[in-house]
Amino acid sequence: MIGKTRRLSLLFLAVSLSTLAPRQGLAAPLGGKRPKGFEEALGIEGDRQAKDFEVWQVDGGAPGNVFWPGDAVSFNLRFLNLTDQPIRAKGKVEAMQCGTRTSGTVFNLEFFQIADLGAAPVEVDLPANGSCDVRVDPKIPEKFGGYVLVAELEGRGRCRSLLAHRRPRRAARSRLLPLRHAGLR
């Protein structure tokens, strides 16, 4: 017979593990699907989408890619070769400000580009089924909003590499936490 304490411990463990399990689409308004206009806004629709390489963020300058005004924005991107042939190519990493809006209901999200922020040139030398890391310092303005980086290699297509966000300025600390207790100063 399992004791009451042990049963509670097992129940707590089961609940904890269930919250860590991936649940694609349960909380997303679109059920895990991309919003309408996503590929078109980023220029990755149809034949323009990369098929023989991927780009992943390895390191960034802020937790969760959320940057405060004044924070320097830089990323280390890993280009992955998905073929058994080496890839040597020049390309660019474009930065753009993007947003979403609803049309009708919250389940009809549309993705759109607000501004093109320019591109940083890159050059990769990828061994067969290998990878290389590239540091990128995109010119993301201090303006609050969502930003996307899209990588493109000449003759090989484009792919989204990451999302980043700018936060509004922090409020003054005195307004966030007034201390009126006699023992706290």
C-alpha positions as CSV (number, residue, x, y, z in Angstrom):
1,M,0.0,0.0,0.0
2,I,1.4,3.4,-1.0
3,G,1.3,6.0,1.8
4,K,-0.6,9.3,1.5
5,T,2.6,11.4,1.2
6,R,4.0,9.2,-1.5
7,R,0.7,9.3,-3.5
8,L,0.7,13.1,-3.3
9,S,4.3,13.2,-4.4
10,L,3.5,11.0,-7.4
11,L,0.4,13.1,-8.3
12,F,2.5,16.3,-8.1
13,L,5.2,14.7,-10.3
14,A,2.6,13.6,-12.9
15,V,1.0,17.1,-13.0
16,S,4.4,18.7,-13.3
17,L,5.5,16.5,-16.1
18,S,2.2,17.0,-18.0
19,T,2.8,20.8,-17.9
20,L,6.2,20.3,-19.5
21,A,4.9,18.1,-22.3
22,P,4.6,19.9,-25.7
23,R,1.1,21.0,-26.5
24,Q,1.2,22.5,-29.9
25,G,-1.7,24.6,-30.7
26,L,-3.7,24.4,-27.4
27,A,-3.1,28.0,-26.4
28,A,-2.5,29.5,-29.8
29,P,-5.5,31.3,-31.4
30,L,-4.8,29.6,-34.7
31,G,-4.2,26.1,-33.4
32,G,-0.5,26.2,-34.1
33,K,-1.0,27.3,-37.7
34,R,0.7,30.3,-39.2
35,P,-1.4,33.5,-39.6
36,K,-2.6,34.4,-43.1
37,G,0.0,36.4,-45.1
38,F,3.0,35.1,-43.1
39,E,4.9,33.6,-46.0
40,E,4.1,36.5,-48.3
41,A,5.1,39.2,-45.8
42,L,8.5,37.5,-45.3
43,G,9.0,36.6,-48.9
44,I,9.3,32.9,-48.2
45,E,6.4,31.7,-50.2
46,G,6.5,28.9,-52.9
47,D,9.8,28.6,-54.7
48,R,11.5,31.3,-52.7
49,Q,11.5,29.2,-49.5
50,A,14.9,27.6,-48.7
51,K,15.0,23.8,-49.2
52,D,18.6,22.9,-48.7
53,F,19.5,25.0,-45.6
54,E,18.0,26.2,-42.3
55,V,19.0,28.9,-40.0
56,W,18.6,28.7,-36.2
57,Q,19.5,31.2,-33.4
58,V,22.3,29.9,-31.3
59,D,22.7,32.9,-29.0
60,G,21.2,36.3,-28.5
61,G,21.7,39.4,-26.6
62,A,18.6,39.2,-24.3
63,P,16.5,36.5,-22.7
64,G,13.6,35.5,-24.9
65,N,14.8,38.0,-27.5
66,V,13.0,40.8,-25.7
67,F,15.1,44.0,-25.8
68,W,14.7,47.2,-23.8
69,P,15.4,50.6,-25.3
70,G,19.1,51.1,-25.2
71,D,20.0,47.4,-25.4
72,A,22.4,46.3,-28.2
73,V,20.8,43.8,-30.5
74,S,23.0,41.0,-31.8
75,F,22.6,37.4,-32.6
76,N,24.6,34.3,-33.4
77,L,22.9,32.3,-36.2
78,R,23.7,28.8,-37.2
79,F,23.4,27.9,-40.9
80,L,22.7,24.2,-41.3
81,N,23.4,22.4,-44.6
82,L,20.6,19.9,-45.3
83,T,22.4,18.3,-48.3
84,D,25.3,15.9,-48.8
85,Q,27.1,18.5,-50.9
86,P,29.0,21.5,-49.5
87,I,27.4,24.9,-49.8
88,R,29.5,28.0,-50.3
89,A,27.4,31.1,-50.8
90,K,27.0,34.8,-50.2
91,G,23.8,36.2,-48.9
92,K,22.1,38.5,-46.5
93,V,20.1,38.6,-43.3
94,E,17.2,41.0,-43.6
95,A,15.5,42.7,-40.6
96,M,11.9,43.8,-40.8
97,Q,9.3,45.1,-38.5
98,C,6.1,43.0,-38.6
99,G,2.7,42.9,-36.9
100,T,-0.6,41.0,-36.7
101,R,-4.1,42.2,-36.9
102,T,-7.5,40.4,-36.6
103,S,-10.2,40.4,-39.3
104,G,-13.5,39.6,-37.9
105,T,-12.6,37.3,-34.9
106,V,-9.4,36.6,-33.0
107,F,-9.2,33.3,-34.9
108,N,-8.6,35.2,-38.2
109,L,-5.1,36.6,-37.7
110,E,-3.3,38.4,-40.5
111,F,0.5,38.9,-40.5
112,F,1.9,41.9,-42.3
113,Q,5.2,43.8,-42.8
114,I,5.4,47.3,-41.3
115,A,8.9,48.3,-42.4
116,D,11.9,47.0,-44.1
117,L,14.9,47.8,-41.9
118,G,17.8,46.8,-44.3
119,A,20.1,43.8,-44.5
120,A,23.4,42.6,-43.3
121,P,25.6,40.7,-45.7
122,V,26.7,37.2,-44.8
123,E,29.0,34.6,-46.3
124,V,28.8,30.9,-45.5
125,D,31.0,27.9,-46.2
126,L,29.0,24.9,-45.1
127,P,30.4,21.4,-45.3
128,A,28.1,18.6,-46.4
129,N,25.5,18.0,-43.7
130,G,27.4,20.5,-41.6
131,S,27.0,24.0,-40.1
132,C,28.7,27.3,-39.5
133,D,27.9,30.1,-37.1
134,V,27.5,33.8,-38.2
135,R,27.2,36.8,-36.0
136,V,24.6,39.4,-37.1
137,D,24.0,42.9,-35.6
138,P,20.7,44.0,-37.2
139,K,19.6,47.6,-37.1
140,I,16.5,47.3,-35.0
141,P,15.2,50.7,-33.9
142,E,14.2,51.6,-30.3
143,K,10.5,51.6,-31.4
144,F,8.2,49.2,-29.5
145,G,7.1,46.2,-31.7
146,G,7.9,42.9,-33.2
147,Y,10.8,42.2,-35.5
148,V,11.8,39.3,-37.8
149,L,15.1,38.3,-39.3
150,V,15.0,36.5,-42.7
151,A,18.1,34.8,-44.1
152,E,18.7,34.5,-47.8
153,L,21.5,32.8,-49.7
154,E,22.0,33.6,-53.3
155,G,20.3,31.0,-55.5
156,R,19.2,28.9,-52.6
157,G,16.2,30.7,-51.2
158,R,15.1,32.4,-48.0
159,C,14.0,31.3,-44.5
160,R,12.9,32.9,-41.3
161,S,15.6,32.8,-38.7
162,L,14.2,34.4,-35.5
163,L,11.7,36.8,-33.9
164,A,12.7,39.6,-31.5
165,H,10.7,42.2,-29.6
166,R,11.4,45.7,-28.3
167,R,9.7,46.6,-25.0
168,P,8.5,50.1,-24.1
169,R,10.5,52.2,-21.6
170,R,10.5,51.0,-18.0
171,A,8.3,53.1,-15.7
172,A,9.9,54.9,-12.8
173,R,10.6,52.5,-9.9
174,S,8.8,54.8,-7.4
175,R,5.6,54.2,-9.3
176,L,6.0,50.5,-9.6
177,L,6.5,49.7,-5.9
178,P,5.6,52.4,-3.3
179,L,7.2,51.5,0.1
180,R,5.2,52.9,2.9
181,H,5.9,50.4,5.7
182,A,7.8,51.9,8.6
183,G,10.6,49.3,8.4
184,L,11.2,49.5,4.6
185,R,13.1,52.3,3.0
